[in-house]
Amino acid sequence: MTTHRNILLTLLVSLTLSSCNLLGPVDDIQPDFVLTDDDVITDSNSAEYLLNGIYSRYRERSLASMRNGMFILTGTLNNTTVAEGATNFRENNLRPQNNTVLNYYTGLYAIINQSNSLIANLRDAHPKGLTEARKGEILGEAYFHKAFAEFMLLRSFGEFWDRSSDYGVVLYNEPARGNDEAKRRAPVEECYTQILSDLDEAAAAPAYDGRAYRVNGVTVQMLRARVLLYMGRFADAATTARTAIADATAGGASLETDYLTVFAQGFSSPETLFAPYVSYPLETMGSILTTDVNLGYGTTVSRIADELAGTTGDELYDARYTAAFQPMSLRKYVLNNATTGDNNTYYFMRLPELYLILAEAEAREGNYPQAREALQPVATRAGYAEDYADGIADGDLLLTIFRHKYMELSAENYEEWYDMVRYYRLDGTDFTATGLGYTQSMQHLVLPIPTQALSGNSLLVQNPTYEISNH
């Protein structure tokens, strides 16, 4: 065994194991669906099978259980029975040994590894029955998955807000094997360059056709807009978001007239742009979240709902909160039906986020009328007056957009935490301060690199705040 085992050795553990069980030598277990040198794509069916294997990763517990912990950090949930270290999530002081974080980390690298494997084996191949057009689409989808996982890793484990930082994440452009050499973390700017390059390749993905459980041209554009916003390229983010909205609506996407209708339809809703296909009873993605709802909601979600509607303390709340956050029942996850075969999905991308990306990007460019215009459709659907956005002062607009985005997307993909980090770094907004108090602590803006990853890669270094806090 080589002395320089790379970071991906940890992902070679089967992701079907419990988050607290690691059985056997990690380099003796190969991940599902990944091609080896003796296992090649021979026909169209094998290519599609391997692509579907990448999609299946999004439905696994390694990604899903992370939500519950992060929702404690963002103030959506009060407690969790699923994510290890509930108190640590609440205090924003996770241990590098946390298994929920480890499984999330390795789950994302599994997506990258499988995407690289498919790309490497299909790129120069001509499998029987696979048209060149469909081959290009499959490669486009694979590049999207690679870029999506890279971005999720960067914003979770890297200093994504500082493009000059050396604390990015480890990048892989070829399938990782058990004897690969150790690798250093790439600088943040290099990570962004890689993600955007992968999204250039992902442009070959199929055109948007309303199927939210498949990657398409609109989801590629939306991810690009999200990445550009995080990079601080606000004009480019606005242009990309505007194009994505136009392409989505031209293809039939639209905001539902009623907020809860989105979640009653899951991935079939016309405003859901990327959400994994799930079926009852084998895939119960919402169950681990709805179970923890019984432990109560956090205070931040109700506070923001109160701030958005009327005067703070007047017991008037944003309609999205009163509709979705019912006692003992989170109405965003109501599909668990043996009769219809429907089950809850994981909402990675919805159309309202595009409007909110556009609104924030325009506001940061000083284009306040355009920002208000982008915010209004989301506010209108939430029950606010048609001229609501016109009444928001320029100086209040950014934080109001933040609140609407939090309320719109809460308990979905914890985008709200990364928004807190961005606003804190960009504007100095202290979300722990009296008057806001949305989160208990911002001592750590990223998650810790898992101890097992550090032990498997001699060149990998821990994030600085954890190095300091653990001395």
C-alpha positions in Angstrom: 0.0 0.0 0.0 1.4 3.4 -0.9 2.3 5.7 1.9 0.6 8.6 0.2 -3.0 7.5 0.0 -5.2 10.3 -1.4 -8.2 11.9 0.1 -10.6 9.8 -1.9 -9.7 6.6 -0.1 -12.3 7.5 2.5 -15.0 7.6 -0.2 -14.2 4.0 -1.2 -16.2 3.0 1.9 -19.6 1.8 0.8 -22.1 4.7 1.3 -24.7 2.2 2.3 -23.0 1.7 5.7 -24.1 3.5 8.7 -22.4 6.9 9.2 -20.7 5.6 12.3 -19.4 2.3 10.9 -16.3 2.0 8.8 -15.6 -1.7 8.1 -12.4 -3.1 6.7 -9.5 -1.5 4.9 -10.9 1.5 3.1 -8.8 0.9 0.0 -10.2 -2.6 -0.5 -13.8 -1.4 -1.2 -14.7 0.0 -4.6 -17.6 2.5 -4.9 -20.7 1.4 -6.8 -21.1 2.2 -10.5 -17.5 3.3 -11.0 -15.7 1.8 -14.0 -12.4 0.0 -13.6 -9.8 -0.7 -16.3 -11.5 -4.0 -16.9 -15.0 -2.7 -17.0 -15.8 -0.5 -20.0 -18.9 1.0 -21.6 -19.9 -1.4 -24.3 -23.3 -0.1 -25.4 -25.9 2.6 -24.8 -27.5 0.8 -21.9 -24.2 0.6 -19.9 -23.6 4.3 -20.5 -27.1 5.2 -19.3 -26.7 2.8 -16.3 -23.5 4.5 -15.2 -25.1 7.9 -15.5 -28.0 6.9 -13.5 -25.6 5.7 -10.8 -24.4 9.3 -10.4 -28.0 10.5 -10.0 -28.6 7.9 -7.4 -25.9 9.4 -5.1 -28.0 12.4 -4.5 -30.6 10.2 -2.9 -28.3 8.6 -0.3 -28.2 9.2 3.4 -24.7 10.7 3.2 -26.1 13.9 1.6 -29.6 13.8 3.1 -28.6 13.5 6.7 -26.4 16.6 6.5 -29.5 18.7 6.0 -30.8 18.2 9.5 -27.5 19.3 11.1 -27.2 22.3 8.9 -30.8 23.3 9.6 -30.0 23.5 13.3 -27.1 25.9 12.4 -29.4 28.0 10.2 -32.2 28.1 12.9 -34.7 26.1 11.0 -34.7 23.0 13.2 -34.3 22.8 17.0 -32.7 19.4 17.2 -31.9 16.3 15.3 -31.8 12.6 15.8 -30.1 11.9 12.5 -27.0 14.2 12.3 -24.3 13.5 14.8 -23.4 16.3 17.1 -26.5 18.4 17.2 -25.1 20.6 20.0 -22.0 21.2 17.9 -24.0 22.2 14.9 -26.0 24.6 17.1 -22.8 26.1 18.5 -21.1 26.1 15.1 -18.1 24.2 16.5 -18.1 20.8 14.8 -15.5 18.2 15.6 -13.3 17.0 12.7 -14.3 13.5 13.8 -18.0 14.2 13.1 -19.3 11.3 11.0 -22.1 13.3 9.4 -19.6 15.7 8.0 -17.3 12.8 6.9 -20.1 11.1 5.0 -21.1 14.3 3.4 -17.5 15.0 2.3 -17.0 11.5 0.9 -20.4 11.4 -0.7 -19.6 14.5 -2.7 -16.3 13.1 -3.8 -18.0 9.9 -4.8 -20.1 12.0 -7.2 -17.0 13.5 -8.6 -15.2 10.2 -8.9 -18.1 8.5 -10.7 -18.5 11.5 -13.0 -14.8 11.4 -13.9 -15.0 7.7 -14.5 -17.9 8.0 -16.9 -16.2 10.9 -18.7 -12.9 9.2 -19.0 -14.4 6.0 -20.4 -17.0 7.6 -22.7 -15.1 10.5 -24.1 -13.3 8.7 -26.9 -15.5 5.6 -27.0 -18.3 4.8 -29.6 -20.6 2.4 -27.7 -23.0 0.3 -29.7 -26.4 1.9 -30.1 -25.4 5.2 -28.5 -25.8 8.2 -30.9 -23.2 10.9 -30.9 -25.9 13.4 -29.9 -26.9 11.3 -26.9 -23.2 10.7 -26.0 -22.7 14.5 -25.9 -25.7 14.9 -23.6 -24.5 12.2 -21.2 -21.1 13.8 -21.1 -22.7 17.2 -20.4 -24.8 15.7 -17.6 -21.7 14.1 -16.1 -19.7 17.4 -16.2 -22.6 19.1 -14.5 -22.6 16.6 -11.6 -18.8 17.0 -11.3 -19.2 20.8 -11.2 -22.1 20.7 -8.8 -20.2 18.4 -6.3 -17.1 20.6 -6.6 -19.1 23.7 -5.8 -20.8 22.0 -2.8 -17.4 21.0 -1.5 -15.9 24.4 -2.0 -18.7 26.3 -0.3 -18.8 23.8 2.6 -15.0 23.2 3.2 -13.2 26.0 1.4 -12.9 29.8 1.9 -15.2 30.4 -1.1 -15.7 34.1 -0.3 -12.0 34.9 -0.8 -10.8 34.2 -4.3 -7.2 34.9 -3.2 -7.3 32.2 -0.5 -5.2 29.0 -0.7 -7.9 27.1 1.2 -9.9 25.6 -1.6 -10.5 21.9 -2.0 -8.7 19.0 -3.6 -9.6 18.8 -7.3 -9.7 15.6 -9.4 -10.0 15.5 -13.2 -9.4 11.8 -13.6 -10.9 8.8 -11.7 -9.2 8.3 -8.4 -7.8 4.9 -7.7 -6.5 3.3 -4.4 -2.9 4.0 -5.2 -3.1 7.7 -6.2 -0.6 10.1 -4.8 -1.5 12.6 -2.1 -2.8 16.0 -3.4 -2.8 19.5 -2.0 -5.9 21.7 -1.7 -6.2 23.9 -4.8 -6.5 27.6 -4.2 -10.0 29.0 -4.3 -9.5 30.8 -7.6 -8.4 27.6 -9.2 -11.4 25.8 -7.9 -13.7 28.4 -9.4 -11.8 28.2 -12.7 -12.3 24.4 -12.7 -16.0 24.6 -11.8 -16.7 27.1 -14.6 -14.7 25.0 -17.1 -16.8 22.0 -16.2 -19.9 24.0 -16.7 -18.7 25.0 -20.1 -18.5 21.3 -20.9 -21.9 20.8 -19.3 -23.5 23.1 -21.8 -23.9 19.9 -24.0 -26.6 18.7 -21.5 -30.1 18.2 -22.9 -32.4 21.1 -23.5 -34.9 21.9 -20.7 -38.0 19.8 -21.1 -39.6 20.1 -17.7 -38.1 17.0 -16.1 -36.5 18.3 -12.9 -35.0 15.0 -12.1 -32.6 15.2 -15.1 -29.9 17.8 -15.7 -30.6 20.2 -18.5 -29.5 23.4 -20.0 -31.4 25.5 -17.5 -29.9 23.8 -14.5 -26.5 24.3 -16.0 -27.2 28.0 -16.4 -28.6 28.2 -12.9 -25.6 26.7 -11.3 -23.4 29.0 -13.2 -25.4 32.0 -11.9 -25.1 30.7 -8.4 -21.3 30.2 -8.8 -20.8 33.7 -10.3 -22.8 35.3 -7.4 -20.5 33.5 -4.9 -17.5 34.7 -6.8 -18.6 38.3 -6.6 -19.0 38.6 -10.3 -22.4 40.2 -9.9 -23.0 41.7 -13.4 -22.2 38.3 -14.9 -24.4 36.6 -12.3 -27.3 38.9 -13.2 -26.9 38.3 -16.9 -26.7 34.5 -16.5 -29.7 34.4 -14.1 -31.8 36.5 -16.5 -31.0 34.2 -19.4 -31.8 31.1 -17.3 -35.1 32.6 -16.3 -36.0 33.3 -19.9 -35.0 29.8 -21.0 -36.8 28.2 -18.2 -40.1 30.1 -18.7 -39.9 29.5 -22.5 -39.7 25.8 -21.7 -42.7 25.9 -19.5 -41.3 26.6 -16.1 -43.3 29.0 -13.9 -43.9 30.0 -10.3 -46.8 28.1 -8.7 -49.7 30.3 -7.7 -49.7 28.7 -4.3 -46.5 28.0 -2.3 -47.5 24.6 -0.9 -48.5 23.3 -4.4 -44.8 23.2 -5.2 -44.2 20.6 -2.5 -47.4 18.6 -3.2 -45.9 18.0 -6.6 -42.3 17.5 -5.7 -40.0 17.1 -8.7 -43.1 17.4 -11.0 -43.7 21.1 -10.1 -43.1 23.5 -13.0 -40.9 25.6 -10.7 -38.7 22.7 -9.5 -35.6 22.7 -11.7 -33.4 20.1 -10.2 -34.6 17.5 -7.7 -33.9 13.7 -7.7 -36.4 11.2 -8.8 -37.8 9.2 -5.9 -40.4 6.5 -5.4 -42.2 4.9 -2.5 -41.2 3.0 -0.4 -37.6 2.4 -1.3 -36.5 6.1 -1.3 -37.8 8.0 1.7 -35.7 11.2 1.4 -38.0 13.3 3.5 -38.5 10.9 6.4 -35.3 11.7 8.3 -36.2 15.5 8.1 -39.8 15.1 9.0 -38.9 13.0 12.0 -36.8 15.7 13.5 -39.6 18.3 13.0 -41.2 16.6 16.0 -38.3 18.0 18.0 -39.4 21.5 17.2 -38.4 24.3 14.8 -35.6 26.8 15.4 -36.3 30.4 16.4 -34.7 32.0 13.4 -37.2 30.9 10.8 -40.1 32.3 12.9 -38.1 35.5 13.6 -37.5 36.2 9.9 -41.2 35.4 9.1 -42.2 37.9 11.8 -39.7 40.6 10.5 -41.0 40.2 6.9 -44.6 40.7 7.7 -45.6 43.9 9.5 -43.9 45.0 12.6 -41.6 42.7 14.7 -43.5 41.2 17.6 -47.0 41.9 16.1 -47.6 38.1 15.7 -48.1 38.6 11.9 -45.9 36.1 9.9 -44.9 35.6 6.3 -47.5 33.4 4.6 -44.9 30.8 3.6 -44.0 30.2 7.2 -47.6 29.8 8.4 -48.4 27.5 5.5 -45.3 25.3 5.6 -44.2 25.2 9.3 -47.1 23.6 11.0 -46.7 22.1 14.4 -45.3 18.6 14.1 -45.5 18.8 10.3 -43.2 20.5 7.8 -45.5 20.8 4.8 -42.6 20.9 2.4 -42.3 17.2 2.9 -45.7 15.6 2.6 -45.2 13.0 -0.1 -44.9 9.6 1.5 -47.8 7.8 -0.2 -48.1 4.1 -0.8 -51.2 4.6 -3.0 -49.7 7.0 -5.5 -46.1 5.9 -5.1 -45.0 9.5 -4.5 -42.2 10.4 -2.1 -40.3 13.5 -1.0 -37.4 14.7 -3.0 -34.4 16.9 -2.3 -34.9 20.5 -3.7 -31.6 21.4 -5.1 -32.8 24.1 -7.5 -36.1 26.0 -7.8 -37.1 28.8 -10.1 -37.6 31.4 -7.3 -33.9 31.2 -6.4 -33.0 32.4 -9.9 -35.2 35.5 -9.3 -33.5 36.0 -5.9 -30.0 35.6 -7.4 -30.9 38.2 -10.0 -32.3 40.5 -7.3 -29.2 40.3 -5.1 -26.8 40.6 -8.0 -28.6 43.7 -9.4 -28.7 45.3 -5.9 -25.0 44.8 -5.4 -24.4 46.5 -8.7 -26.5 49.4 -7.5 -29.2 48.7 -10.0 -32.0 49.0 -7.4 -35.0 49.2 -9.8 -33.9 46.0 -11.5 -33.4 44.4 -8.2 -36.9 45.3 -7.0 -38.3 44.0 -10.3 -36.7 40.7 -9.8 -37.8 40.4 -6.2 -41.4 41.2 -6.8 -42.6 38.0 -8.4 -41.4 35.9 -5.5 -42.9 38.4 -3.0 -46.2 38.5 -5.0 -46.6 34.7 -4.8 -45.9 35.0 -1.0 -48.9 37.3 -0.7 -47.3 40.7 -0.7 -48.7 43.7 -2.5 -47.9 44.2 -6.2 -46.0 47.3 -5.3 -44.3 45.8 -2.2 -40.7 46.0 -3.6 -41.1 49.6 -4.6 -41.5 50.5 -0.9 -38.1 49.0 0.2 -35.4 51.6 0.7 -32.2 51.1 -1.2 -30.3 50.7 2.1 -32.7 47.9 3.2 -32.9 46.1 0.0 -30.1 43.6 0.3 -31.1 42.4 3.8 -34.7 42.2 2.7 -33.7 40.0 -0.3 -31.7 37.8 2.2 -34.8 37.4 4.4 -37.0 36.5 1.4 -34.5 34.0 0.2 -34.2 32.4 3.7 -38.0 32.2 3.9 -38.5 30.9 0.4 -35.8 28.2 0.6 -35.7 27.3 4.3 -35.5 23.6 5.0 -34.5 22.7 1.5 -30.7 22.9 0.7 -29.3 25.2 3.5 -28.5 27.9 1.0 -29.4 30.3 3.8 -26.2 29.4 5.7 -23.9 30.3 2.8 -25.9 33.5 2.3 -25.1 34.4 6.0 -21.4 33.7 5.3 -21.4 35.8 2.1 -23.3 38.8 3.7 -21.0 38.6 6.7 -17.9 38.7 4.5 -19.2 41.2 2.0 -21.2 43.6 4.1 -20.0 42.9 7.7 -23.5 41.8 8.6 -23.3 40.1 12.0 -26.1 37.5 12.2 -25.3 36.8 15.8 -25.7 40.4 17.0 -28.6 41.7 19.0 -31.4 42.7 16.7 -30.7 39.8 14.3 -29.5 36.8 16.3 -30.1 34.4 13.4 -27.3 32.0 14.4 -25.5 31.4 17.7 -22.0 31.7 16.4 -20.0 32.6 13.2 -16.7 31.5 14.6 -16.4 29.0 11.8 -17.5 29.9 8.3 -16.7 26.5 6.9 -16.9 22.9 8.0 -13.9 21.0 9.3 -11.9 18.7 7.0 -12.7 15.2 8.4 -9.9 13.6 10.4 -10.0 10.5 8.2 -9.5 12.5 5.1 -6.4 14.2 6.8 -5.0 10.8 7.8 -5.4 9.5 4.3 -3.7 12.4 2.5 -0.4 13.6 3.9 -0.6 16.9 1.9 -4.1 17.8 3.1 -4.3 20.6 5.7 -7.1 21.5 8.1 -9.1 24.8 7.9 -7.3 27.5 10.0 -10.1 28.2 12.5 -10.3 24.6 13.5 -6.5 24.3 13.9 -6.7 27.3 16.2 -9.7 26.2 18.2 -8.5 22.7 18.7 -5.2 23.7 20.3 
